Amino acid sequence: MSAVAANFGGTQVQRSLLIVDDEEAVCWSLRRAFERLGYRVQVAVSAEEAFRLIGKPAPDAIILDVRLPGMSGLEALARLRQLAPSAAVIVITAHGNLSTAVQAVEGGAFDYLAKPFDLTQAVEAVQRAIASREAAQQVHRSEASIDVGGEELIGRSAAMQTVFKRIALAAPSDACVLITGPSGTGKELVARALHRYSKRRNKPFLPVHVAAMNPNLVESELFGHTRGAFTGAAQARPGLLVLADGGTVFLDELADIPLPVQAKLLRVLERQEVLPVGGNESVKIDIRILSATHQDLQKSVQEGHFRHDLYFRLNVFGIHLPALRDRLDDLPLLAEHFLRRFECQSPPLSQATLDYLATRRWPGNIRELRNALEHAAILARGGPILPEHFPPEITLALPSSAELPLETRLAELVRDWVRQQVQAAGDQEPVDLYAALLQRIEGPLLAEVLEQVHGNRLVAARWLGLARGTVRKLIRKHLAPDEADSSDDEEN
């Protein structure tokens, strides 16, 4: 897609721009710059004139000055957003301050430029605004799904709506995105969506599953090799990164990349060039790298298994996919989607079957749900799908709670406690969950810290990051009152 035209069904559509500013020199410069790029440009010297000029189709973007004769730009912003809801608005002013910037963004402006600004800044801002708005429109065409070419990301839950919004924000840029989440949640689908709604959509999308590669050949597979670089290298071969030139590379199971290869990958990100194994001449490339992992990459960095500089370079923008058990509201929608794909003739799932699905743990997440539904549809043979048609829950080859990191076990216990409170509340909303949880953990936390410091409340206060007076109150609240009133001999 060029800077000014989008391809919709093979038809090139010219971009349009409305400039609202009463400074003749500014309008002339902007108009000339954008008309040279092929934009159709209209100019209004007041907000009232801008209202009259906005027609159908509405402009793709609006450059709006804050200080105008009559109604100000900030006052006009809401009306312009109403008349042209799909237009991206760039606010400009020679009298910029924090208040103006905040009002502009809160009013729906995409960006804010302070005069004087370079024409290149204005052009880049308009192009970014249009690209971002188009990606958001495409991603949110359906509030419940994103089409990624044959497969879909499904969900109406708040957690998935957050995922959709972050995809819309990240898709137009070339920034590296780190996609995290448990296995089976659809991380590759997120990567495909980011590519599909990016400016690289017509270039290759290359998924690279690092864990499936021979560890000794990862470097050669990614960067290529020259003839004779190693035993068996009878001829030169381009690497996967070169084959994806112009497009997007998705590195799945990022944590499995060997340390020596991580150093070369960092060079690719910083210089956009690849050095083949055995070669002495780099190859220039133009790629965007997306990556994913279900492992704790920060822990890998701390343990020295993953380079911290590469981690920060790959994690410019993060998208986290929730586990299925954290988005159970999406179960009916997901089930309907998969059964439709299976061309299942069974009637819609009963509430009893949906309730049964909600009780399962789903350690395999969406992938496990899909397979379980297909299994049930086969057994149901066109009749109602019942709980007994589903395979037994997966319990083998999964780490026991004792084998999980302590932080993970603690998080699981908190999740279980919240679910228990929600179930106990029945049709009512649970109340004061935060205070109730705090009440339950404060006492054991305080008691164990005091045990570790042999009752020294001064040290305990330092460990807890609390004031000594607060510690006394907590002791009085959770432990024996006479203990709180005892002398502080050991504190001195």
VEXZAVEX-615940 format. One record per residue (C-alpha): z, x, y; residue in one letter. Coordinates in steps of 0.02 Angstrom, whole numbers, padded with zeros to 5 digits, always signed. Layout:
<sites>
ZXYA;...
</sites>
This chain:
<sites>
+00000+00000+00000M;-00047+00071+00169S;+00064+00069+00321A;-00010-00093+00385V;-00085-00189+00241A;-00015-00265+00084A;-00115-00309-00069N;-00083-00488-00127F;-00193-00538-00273G;-00323-00410-00220G;-00329-00471-00038T;-00284-00352+00102Q;-00172-00436+00231V;-00160-00363+00406Q;+00014-00332+00473R;+00066-00418+00634S;+00193-00364+00765L;+00272-00451+00915L;+00339-00340+01055I;+00465-00423+01172V;+00499-00310+01322D;+00477-00324+01510D;+00439-00138+01536E;+00251-00120+01550E;+00248+00065+01501A;+00351+00036+01343V;+00242-00111+01291C;+00082-00013+01322W;+00141+00137+01220S;+00203+00033+01074L;+00049-00079+01074R;-00069+00069+01073R;+00027+00159+00934A;+00031+00008+00818F;-00147-00049+00853E;-00206+00124+00803R;-00119+00095+00637L;-00211-00070+00616G;-00074-00192+00666Y;-00114-00354+00756R;-00001-00343+00909V;+00059-00474+01032Q;+00166-00439+01186V;+00292-00552+01274A;+00386-00503+01432V;+00527-00629+01405S;+00616-00718+01265A;+00546-00885+01321E;+00367-00817+01309E;+00407-00746+01137A;+00460-00919+01077F;+00290-00988+01131R;+00192-00846+01050L;+00273-00858+00879I;+00156-00964+00775G;+00098-00978+00598K;+00092-00859+00515P;+00244-00781+00595A;+00240-00594+00637P;+00294-00471+00502D;+00405-00381+00627A;+00475-00404+00802I;+00525-00266+00923I;+00653-00346+01039L;+00725-00273+01199D;+00905-00319+01240V;+00886-00333+01429R;+00755-00463+01473L;+00728-00576+01623P;+00814-00741+01589G;+00883-00752+01413M;+00941-00584+01343S;+00873-00512+01183G;+01038-00536+01093L;+01044-00718+01147E;+00864-00742+01089A;+00891-00657+00921L;+00959-00810+00832A;+00816-00920+00895R;+00685-00791+00843L;+00764-00777+00670R;+00753-00966+00658Q;+00570-00974+00713L;+00518-00825+00606A;+00646-00807+00465P;+00537-00685+00366S;+00508-00567+00515A;+00605-00404+00522A;+00683-00376+00694V;+00706-00206+00775I;+00818-00211+00929V;+00791-00083+01069I;+00891-00050+01227T;+00919+00080+01360A;+01101+00029+01377H;+01160+00049+01199G;+01341+00047+01147N;+01440+00005+00991L;+01462-00177+01042S;+01275-00201+01065T;+01237-00119+00898A;+01366-00227+00807V;+01301-00387+00889Q;+01121-00342+00844A;+01160-00308+00661V;+01273-00461+00646E;+01134-00565+00723G;+01015-00514+00584G;+00925-00364+00660A;+00861-00237+00532F;+00880-00086+00644D;+00934-00031+00817Y;+00846+00099+00926L;+00914+00170+01088A;+00792+00212+01230K;+00714+00335+01251P;+00648+00347+01073F;+00496+00430+00996D;+00352+00320+00946L;+00365+00391+00771T;+00544+00323+00762Q;+00483+00150+00808A;+00339+00157+00684V;+00452+00216+00543E;+00583+00083+00584A;+00453-00056+00580V;+00377+00006+00417Q;+00547+00021+00334R;+00596-00151+00396A;+00439-00233+00328I;+00452-00143+00161A;+00635-00190+00142S;+00605-00372+00187R;+00460-00386+00063E;+00564-00309-00076A;+00707-00429-00040A;+00588-00577-00041Q;+00512-00523-00207Q;+00680-00485-00288V;+00759-00649-00229H;+00608-00757-00264R;+00720-00834-00397S;+00906-00826-00367E;+00935-00813-00553A;+00812-00679-00610S;+00705-00528-00568I;+00538-00512-00655D;+00510-00334-00712V;+00345-00360-00802G;+00370-00452-00965G;+00561-00447-00959E;+00688-00512-00836E;+00858-00474-00765L;+00950-00639-00778I;+01106-00700-00690G;+01179-00819-00562R;+01354-00743-00566S;+01423-00655-00412A;+01416-00489-00505A;+01230-00505-00541M;+01190-00568-00367Q;+01267-00406-00304T;+01154-00309-00422V;+01001-00404-00357F;+01048-00367-00177K;+01070-00182-00211R;+00901-00175-00298I;+00823-00257-00145A;+00905-00129-00031L;+00857+00023-00134A;+00683-00023-00194A;+00584+00017-00034P;+00656+00192-00015S;+00626+00352-00113D;+00813+00384-00132A;+00882+00434-00301C;+00978+00292-00382V;+01112+00313-00516L;+01126+00159-00627I;+01289+00143-00721T;+01362+00019-00842G;+01404-00003-01026P;+01270+00013-01160S;+01162-00140-01181G;+01180-00208-01004T;+00999-00179-00951G;+00999-00016-00854K;+00816+00018-00890E;+00772-00156-00827L;+00855-00112-00661V;+00754+00049-00653A;+00594-00047-00689R;+00637-00173-00553A;+00666-00033-00427L;+00494+00037-00471H;+00407-00132-00473R;+00464-00174-00296Y;+00437+00001-00224S;+00287+00076-00137K;+00254+00173-00298R;+00225+00013-00399R;+00043+00058-00435N;+00088+00231-00498K;+00165+00280-00666P;+00339+00227-00720F;+00399+00351-00850L;+00561+00318-00945P;+00635+00476-01021V;+00772+00448-01151H;+00860+00615-01147V;+00976+00577-01293A;+00825+00552-01407A;+00754+00725-01369M;+00782+00884-01466N;+00910+00978-01358P;+00809+01138-01381N;+00651+01056-01315L;+00717+00955-01167V;+00664+01089-01042E;+00488+01101-01113S;+00470+00911-01123E;+00522+00885-00942L;+00442+01035-00857F;+00300+01081-00975G;+00259+01255-01040H;+00126+01388-01033T;+00029+01452-01181R;+00135+01572-01282G;+00295+01527-01191A;+00384+01512-01359F;+00343+01509-01544T;+00225+01365-01577G;+00162+01349-01397A;-00020+01372-01443A;-00081+01296-01281Q;-00015+01250-01111A;+00057+01077-01093R;+00107+00981-00936P;+00283+00911-00933G;+00334+00730-00913L;+00378+00756-00730L;+00201+00814-00691V;+00126+00668-00788L;+00226+00548-00678A;+00160+00625-00516D;+00159+00493-00378G;+00268+00375-00477G;+00445+00354-00541T;+00540+00446-00677V;+00688+00360-00759F;+00810+00480-00842L;+00914+00381-00966D;+01075+00454-01039E;+01085+00577-00896L;+01246+00657-00957A;+01154+00729-01109D;+01045+00846-01005I;+01091+01027-01048P;+01167+01131-00908L;+01020+01256-00895P;+00900+01110-00875V;+01011+01032-00742Q;+00982+01184-00630A;+00793+01166-00643K;+00805+00978-00613L;+00900+01011-00452L;+00756+01121-00395R;+00635+00978-00429V;+00739+00861-00322L;+00757+00983-00178E;+00580+01054-00174R;+00474+00927-00267Q;+00401+01064-00376E;+00405+01105-00562V;+00409+01276-00644L;+00341+01265-00824P;+00432+01359-00961V;+00357+01534-00969G;+00265+01512-00805G;+00282+01602-00640N;+00192+01479-00528E;+00266+01312-00476S;+00171+01148-00479V;+00192+01030-00331K;+00233+00851-00377I;+00284+00690-00289D;+00406+00586-00392I;+00557+00475-00370R;+00697+00500-00495I;+00807+00359-00556L;+00943+00395-00683S;+01068+00303-00791A;+01221+00336-00896T;+01357+00238-00983H;+01471+00389-00981Q;+01599+00439-00849D;+01491+00564-00755L;+01629+00608-00632Q;+01737+00661-00779K;+01592+00766-00846S;+01581+00851-00676V;+01769+00887-00677Q;+01758+00959-00853E;+01611+01070-00805G;+01484+00984-00917H;+01380+00919-00772F;+01336+01007-00609R;+01423+00932-00459H;+01276+00969-00342D;+01155+00880-00459L;+01275+00733-00475Y;+01282+00708-00287F;+01094+00731-00272R;+01058+00599-00404L;+01193+00479-00345N;+01125+00444-00171V;+01137+00258-00206F;+01229+00177-00350G;+01200+00015-00444I;+01330-00038-00572H;+01289-00165-00707L;+01438-00268-00767P;+01480-00292-00949A;+01435-00462-01021L;+01620-00506-01038R;+01633-00488-00848D;+01493-00613-00815R;+01525-00749-00942L;+01464-00879-00816D;+01289-00815-00855D;+01302-00851-01042L;+01214-01021-01038P;+01073-00953-00930L;+01051-00799-01039L;+01054-00901-01199A;+00924-01022-01133E;+00814-00876-01078H;+00819-00787-01246F;+00796-00944-01350L;+00644-00987-01245R;+00573-00814-01277R;+00601-00837-01464F;+00504-01002-01451E;+00654-01081-01535C;+00634-01266-01574Q;+00822-01299-01581S;+00900-01417-01454P;+00999-01341-01308P;+01163-01259-01358L;+01309-01377-01366S;+01464-01349-01262Q;+01561-01305-01420A;+01436-01167-01461T;+01441-01102-01282L;+01632-01102-01288D;+01623-01002-01450Y;+01506-00874-01370L;+01628-00856-01225A;+01767-00806-01345T;+01672-00658-01419R;+01699-00483-01350R;+01515-00431-01346W;+01538-00242-01356P;+01348-00227-01367G;+01328-00333-01211N;+01160-00416-01174I;+01073-00325-01316R;+01201-00391-01441E;+01189-00567-01370L;+01000-00567-01388R;+01008-00509-01569N;+01148-00633-01611A;+01048-00778-01538L;+00892-00728-01635E;+00997-00720-01795H;+01071-00892-01759A;+00900-00968-01718A;+00831-00908-01885I;+00976-00987-01982L;+00971-01149-01882A;+00787-01176-01931R;+00752-01289-01783G;+00916-01385-01796G;+01067-01371-01681P;+01132-01193-01666I;+01314-01192-01720L;+01450-01057-01713P;+01432-01023-01900E;+01250-00972-01874H;+01300-00817-01777F;+01330-00648-01863P;+01509-00584-01876P;+01573-00490-01724E;+01537-00305-01724I;+01694-00206-01764T;+01627-00048-01847L;+01572+00114-01764A;+01668+00070-01606L;+01810+00177-01539P;+01983+00107-01568S;+02091+00076-01416S;+02192+00231-01459A;+02033+00336-01450E;+01983+00271-01279L;+02036+00364-01120P;+02202+00303-01052L;+02120+00241-00891E;+01996+00137-00993T;+02135+00062-01098R;+02234+00020-00942L;+02082-00064-00864A;+02052-00163-01024E;+02233-00223-01024L;+02218-00281-00844V;+02056-00375-00884R;+02139-00458-01035D;+02289-00507-00929W;+02176-00587-00797V;+02082-00685-00931R;+02247-00743-01004Q;+02306-00805-00833Q;+02142-00897-00803V;+02152-00982-00972Q;+02334-01028-00944A;+02290-01107-00777A;+02171-01228-00864G;+02079-01335-00737D;+02182-01263-00594Q;+02144-01104-00499E;+02261-00960-00540P;+02363-00908-00388V;+02442-00746-00327D;+02365-00641-00466L;+02385-00481-00366Y;+02569-00509-00330A;+02602-00564-00510A;+02520-00407-00582L;+02610-00296-00458L;+02775-00376-00507Q;+02742-00330-00689R;+02689-00149-00664I;+02805-00095-00523E;+02960-00090-00632G;+02889+00013-00777P;+02802+00131-00654L;+02961+00159-00555L;+03069+00180-00709A;+02953+00309-00788E;+02935+00410-00627V;+03125+00414-00606L;+03138+00469-00787E;+03013+00610-00757Q;+03106+00674-00603V;+03280+00652-00681H;+03330+00516-00559G;+03291+00615-00400N;+03234+00479-00281R;+03170+00601-00150L;+03050+00679-00275V;+03008+00507-00344A;+02960+00450-00169A;+02842+00599-00153R;+02763+00565-00322W;+02737+00383-00280L;+02677+00417-00103G;+02808+00299-00034L;+02948+00311+00094A;+03124+00340+00024R;+03179+00173+00095G;+03039+00085+00002T;+03091+00171-00160V;+03271+00112-00134R;+03210-00067-00111K;+03104-00057-00269L;+03252+00012-00368I;+03359-00129-00302R;+03223-00254-00348K;+03177-00193-00521H;+03326-00089-00583L;+03515-00107-00583A;+03581-00135-00406P;+03720-00009-00428D;+03588+00124-00468E;+03506+00092-00300A;+03673+00108-00212D;+03723+00269-00298S;+03738+00430-00200S;+03589+00540-00165D;+03674+00700-00217D;+03525+00759-00318E;+03407+00728-00174E;+03482+00866-00069N;
</sites>
